[in-house]
Amino acid sequence: MSSSITVKIGDKVVGSDNPCFIIAEAGVNHDGSIEKAKKLIDAAVEAKADAVKFQTFKTDKILIKSLEKCRYQKVGDGEEGSYADMIRRLELDEEAHRELFNYATQKGIMFLSTPFDNESTDLLDRLGVKAFKIDSGNLNHPQHLKYIASKGKPIILSTGMATIGEIDEAVKAIYSEGNRQLILLHCTSNYPPSPSDVNLKAMKTLQYQFDVPVGYSDHTIGLPVTLAAVARGAVVVEKHFTLSHMSKGPDHLASLEPNELKQLVEGIRMISQALGSTKKEPVAAEKEVADNLRRSIVSLNDLNQGTKITKEMLAVKRPGTGIPSKYLDLIVGRIVKKDIPEDSLINWDQI
């Protein structure tokens, strides 16, 4: 699975044969605390992720007051109150965003965030984010998509809960603003989803259908599914992380802890190296092994000068530094020019 299309995010080129772009999704796991948010940035830096991502929203602009929390949010949050009550506690103002943006920049990691409304989009644009990440929930909100696309920056769009038709409409909405810097992320919007609901093969469908770089936004528990996505060609990976699973909040339970995030990044980098090239040919490191493990034609007995060679006089044994066994029939019937000791490699100049 690959596309020749690439998208540049800051100094990172995403897509094709470039390294997987790893987004450490802090999301709202800061629990409304700037200091905790900074610790999340530190953890993303320590793990060597490419970017750390948060969420930017104005609670009253994105949901009605009476909306109840989803089941997973009730379990993770453990607090009374509505959905609005919960996320209002997690809302960060512009001053906080600027502080975190500057902190991430000083630490040498890219700051990204998902804007959930136009005001939040403008805030992030003022900060100077290198790209916009759009959540699955806004995929069917063309006005929001167009507004973000109008900023002219790269867009990473998650596709959870969406049909191909809905994704097509979203892509067209973004393209209608003249912005074709698009990356699609396959996603299953459940927290956590069952592995049987993940359908990583759908990444290939997205790539063929839209011919854009395709990655994976993961909400499964642990590392295996994320790593499998990279092995299947995901050029971007987004994964939630937290300082502790024991924290109260909607996303902590389905997030990695810092040591797991570090393991994930290391695993992704190893897989990216292992994917290598489409060429099937020996690598330099195999030469010594090939010499040792492959076989050559050898003498079973002493073969004196003038002897006419028969098949019964020959064997095929290691090492592979002599005449390959595919030439066995060419050697049979030849005359020995130089004495050949028993159990020795036979060379062309001896016959």
N, C-alpha and C positions, 0 to 999 in steps of 0.2 A: 504494500500500500504506500503510494507516494504520489506527490504532485510536483511538477516543476515550478509551481508558483511559490514565491517566498514573500514574507511580510517582514519589514524591518521595524523593530520596537526598540527605540533608543539605539544602542550600539549592538544589539542582538539581531541576527538574521534568523527568522523562524521559518521552518519548512525545508523540504527537499532533504539533502544530506547533512544539514546543520544539526548541532547538538540539540537535544530535547530542551525546551524552555520550561523551567520548573517554577511554578507559582506556589509559594507557601501561603495558604489561605488562612490568615488570622481571623478574617470575617468580623464577627462581634464577640469573639472569645476574649476580648479585653475587659468585658463586663462593665464598660463605661469608665474604666480607669486608664488614664494616660500612662501611668507608670507601668501598669501591666501590659499596655500596648507596646511600650518601648522594650519590655522584656521579650515580647513576642518577636519584635524586630531583631533583637539580639539573637534569639534562637534561630531565626531564619538565616541570619548571617553566619552563625556557627555551623549550620547545616549545609551552607554553600548553595542555597537556592538562588535562582536568578532574580526573583521578585518576591516581595511580601505584599499581600493584598488585604484591604479592609473593605468595609461597606459604608456607603455614604447615603444618608436619607434624612428626610424630614417626616417624622411619624405621621403628622396630621395630613400630609399630602398624598400618602400612599395607601391608607386603609381607613375603613370606617371604625368608629369607636367601639362598636358592639361586636366586632369580629372576634371569635374565640380562637384560642391556640390549637394547633394541630396536636395529635396525640404525642408525637415525639417531642414537641416543645413542652408539653405539660410534664412529661417524664423528666426531661433534662432541666427544665427551669425550676420546678419545685416550688414556685411562688404562686400565690393567689393573684387574680386579676385577669384582664383581657390581653389579647395579643398586643394591642396598642400600649397597655401599661408595661408589658415586657420589653418591647423594643424601644420605648421612650427612654428606658434606663440605659440602653445601649447606644443611644444617639450621641454623636460627637459633633461639636460645632466647628466653625471655620478655624478658629484659633487653635483648637486641638489638632485639626487636620494639618495645619501649617507646621505645627510643632513636630508632628510625626513625620511629615514629608521631609522636613529639614533633618530630622534625626536619622531617617533611613538614608538620605543622601550622604550625610557625614559618615555613615557606617559602610557606604559603598554598595548598597543594595537598592534596586529599583522599587519605588513606591507605586503601587496600583490600588485602585478601588473600584467598586461597583456603584455607580450612581443610580438611584431608584426614582429620581424626579429631575425636572429641568434645572431647578435651583441647585441641586447637588451636582449636576453635570457642569454647570457654570463654575461652581466652586472648584471642582477638580481641574477644570480647564485653566482657571486662574493660577492654580498651584503649579501647573506645568507637567501634569502626568504625561507619560510617553504613549499611553494607550488607554482605551476604555474597555472594561470588562462588563458585559451585559448578562444578567442572570436569566435563567430559564423562564422565570415567571413573567418577564417582560418581552419574551419573544413574540407574543401575539399583540403587542402594543405598538403599532406602526408609527404613531406620532412620536413616541419616545425613541424608537429606533432612528427615525429620521433626524430628530433633534441632535442626538449624539453623533450620527454620521456627518451632520453639517459642520461639526468641529474639525473635520478633516484629519482626524487621527486614527491610527489602527484600532480595530474593534475585534475583541474576542467574545464570541457569542455562544453561550451554553444552550443546548437543545433538549434539555429534559422535558418530558411530558408532551413533546411535539411530534406531529406527523410530518412526513416528507412534504406534504402540501403546505403546512404551516411554516415549515422552515423555508420553503421556496418563497412564500410571501414575505417573510422577514428579510431574506437576502435581497429580494427585489426592492423592498423599502429602503434598505441601506444603500444599495447601488443607485437608487433614484436621486440620491444627493451627490452623486459623482464620486463616492467613496468606495473604492474596491479593495481597500486594505483590510481584508476580512479573514478571520480564523474561526472555524467552527469547532466546538467541543461537544463530543458525544457525552451524554449524561443520563443517569437515571435518578429522578428527583424523589428519592425516598431516603430516610435517614435512620439506620443504614438500609440499603437495598439488599435483597437476597442475591447471591451470585448468579442464580439462574435468571434474574431479571436484568442483568447488566448488558448482555448482548454486545460484546466488544466487536463482533463482526460487522455491526452497523457502521463502524467507523469507515469501513471500506465503501459502504453505500454512500455515505456523505461525501467522500472524496471523489467517487465516480460521478455523482450527481451534480456536484457544485464546483469541482476542480479548484479547491482552495486547500490550504493547509488544515489538517484535521488533528485534533488532540482529544483529551479525555479529562473531564471533571469528575473526580471520584468521591463517593460518599460511603464506600464499603469499609468494613472494619479491617485494619491491618494493611499489609503491603502487597500480598500476592496479586490482586486484581490490577492494581496500579502498575506493577511491574509487567504484568501480562500485556497491558495496553501499550506500553513502550515497545515491548517485543513485537507487537503487531503493527508498529509504525506510528504511534502517537507522537506528534512533534511538539505538543504542549501537554503538560500535566498540571492539574490543579488539585490540591489536596488540603483539606482542613487540618489545622493543628492547634493545640492548646498547651498551656503550661502544665495542666493537670486534668485528668479525667474526673477528678473528684470535685471540680468546680461546678457551681450551679449556673446553668445557662442553657439555651436551646441547642447549641451545637457541640458542647464539650464531649458528649458520649461517643459521637461518631468521628472524633478527631484523633490525630496522632499526637503523642507527646514528643518533646524535643529530641530525645534519643532515637525515637522511631523515625522522625522526619529526617534526621541525619542518615539513618540506615537507608531510607527511601532514596535520597539523593545519591548516595554511594551506589546503590543498586541500579538506579537509572543510568548513571554514568558508565557503569560496567556493561550494562546491556547495550548502550549506544556504541561502545567500543566493539562489543562482540558482534553486533549486526554487520559491521564492516562493509564489504563490497559484494556486488552481485557476481563478480568473477569467481569461477571455480578453478583455482590453480594453487600449486604448493606455495607455502610461505617460506621465507628464509629459515625460520626456526625448525622446519621439518627436515632439512637436508641431512643433518647428522642422524636423525631417527630413520630416515629413508635408507641411508647407507647401511644402517645396522639391521633393520627389519626386513628389507626386501631381499630377494634371492638372486643368485647367479649360478651359472653352470660350473660345476666342479668335477674333478677326477675322482672316481671311486678307488682307483689303484694307481700305482706308478705307470705312467705312459711314456715309453721310451721313444726316442727319435725313430721315425720310419713307421711307427704303428698306425694302422688304419683304424680310425675311431668308430666304435659301435655304440649303440644306445645303452648297452649293458655296462659300458665303461664310465657312464656319466651319472651324475645326480644334480639336483637343484637344491642349494643350501644358502643360508645366510653367510656373509653379508651381500649387499646389493651393489658392490663396487666393481663387479666383473661383467661378463657377458650376460645380458638378460635371458631368461628361459625361453622367451619367444623365438630365439634364434637356435634352439636345440636341434631342430631338423636340419639346419644349415651346417652344423658342426659334424653331425653324423656323416661318416664317409670320408672326412678329411684326413690328411696325413700329418702326424706330429712332426714339427720341424725342430723343436727343442724339447729335451726331457721335461716331463711334467710330474712333480712329486704327487704321491697319494694325498687325497683330501685337500686339494689346492684349487684355487680359482684358475680358470683357463682364460688366457688372453688371446686376442686375435693374432698377435705376432708369434705365438707358439705353434700355430697350426697352418 
